[in-house]
């Protein structure tokens, strides 16, 4: 899941070197934190959060296929 989020996020931003994706386990849930540069934050979130919602939907679908629960958090 981490690699999927990383590839999608790096494709969206102007500064792909500034993207840091971390994955941690909290009980049965996997939390994926995405850290991007301040000037790329808007590109990852999108208007009214549409891009962020789309990223979460793709990850949720991939996680459901593996019977897992994954949460994507976009951090600054």
N, C-alpha and C positions, 0 to 999 in steps of 0.2 A: 504494500500500500504506500509505503514511504516513497518508493521510486516513482510510482504513478503520480503522486502529488508533486514531486520535485520536477518531473518532466513537464507537466502541465503548467506549473508556476513559472518555470524558467522560460517557457515559450511566450508567456504573456508580458514579461517585464523588459525594461530597457537595460537593466544591469543584472544579468543572470548570475554573476559572481556574488552578488549581495543576497542571494536566496539561501536560507539555511532551513532545512526541514529536519525536525527531530521527532522521534516516535517513542512513546512511553506507555507502559501498561498500567492501567488503574482498574484492578479487579478483572472483570471479564471484558472491559472496554479498552480499546486501543485509542490513545489520543495522539493525533498528529498535529504538531505545532509548526506553522509556517511563519518564518521571520523574513521580511523583505525590507529594502531601503525605504525611507520615508517618501521619496518622490515616486516610488512604484506602488505604494499602497493603494492608490485609486484604481490602478490598472488591475490589481488582483481582486479588489472588492467589486468594482463596476458600479454602474448607475443603479441605485436602489438595491445594491447587493446582489445583482443578478449573476455576475460571474462567480462570486463566492458560492452562491446557491448551486450553480451548475457544477462547480468543482465538488461540492459536498454530495450532490446527486450521483455523480460518476463514481466517487469513492464508495458511497453507500451501496450502489449496485454491485461493484466489484467485491465488496465485503460480504454482501448477502450470498453471493455465489460460493464463498468459502465458509459460510455460516459464522461470521464474526460481526462484532459491532465496532464501528470505527467513527470517531468524531474528529472533524478537522477544525482547528482553531487558527485564525489568522492573527498573528501578533505583530507588534510594532517594534 
